[in-house]
Amino acid sequence: METIQKFAVPLAIIIAGGMIAVSLFVVNSGKTAANPKPQVAEKIRTIQQDDHVRGNPNAKITFVEYSDPECPFCKQFHDTLKQMMTDYGADGKVAWVYRHFPIPSLHPKAPKESEALECASEQGGNEMFWKFTDKVYETTDSNNSLDDGVYNTPATPPNGPDGKPYYTQKKPRSATDAGQLSDIAKGLGLDVTKFESCLASGKYADRVTKDTNEAVAAGGGGTPHSILIVDGEQIPLEGAQPYDVVKGLIDSLL
């Protein structure tokens, strides 16, 4: 899990306590008073009309994930949650809600990447949001390695393996070129001009900030940060937990 550096030490203590609580809850199914469920610092929104939902929005369990597309642990956890939906989404038991939690102090490119997910959704709705998000998580590198066009083109481009400036062939291709993000949009059949215009406008920056602020208020100290909602209760899950932990927690709640 990647943490917000400013709060790294105290949050590490909080997170460690939360992890122990989650582990006890999974092992003991949360059925005894001796092992109470971990609590969120502040309750989050339940599913909203404009949320990005994979699966049945009326599922018994809503799995809300706050994620950073530049975080390597988030990319790993993305695959874990896809497996979760294979096992529990088909029969409508679990819904996966994606919300934004870029950490610019670690990943300066992540906020704009998060906006790109919204720009894809603007053109193709919920289905396109998930297609685009899957592609970003599957095909782009982590930790600011994204080729993101003019947004972060260095003044002095580094040389590639062939000794030529790395960005010569790719940057800029247009006034709003978004590099790999534009390539993904094109590959999925989106109108690239509209996509790049949307991204350059910053129109979804406030939405990304809103999600991020909510994650922090709920106790999220790093990414990924998840909260399971079931029967009105909200149960936090920190970090890129292995699938066995996620499965055990879900089984204990069904």
Secondary structure, DSSP 8 states (H G I E B T S, - for coil): -EE-GGGHHHHHHHHHHHHHHHHHHHHHTT-STTS-----SS------TTSEEES-TT-SEEEEEEE-TT-HHHHHHHHHHHHHHHHHTTTTSEEEEEEE---TTT-TTHHHHHHHHHHHHHHHHHHHHHHHHHHHHHHS-STT----GGGG--SS--B-TTSSBTTTTTS-SSTT--THHHHHHHHTT--HHHHHHHHHHTTTHHHHHHHHHHHHHTT--EESEEEEEETTEEEEEES---HHHHHHHHHHH-
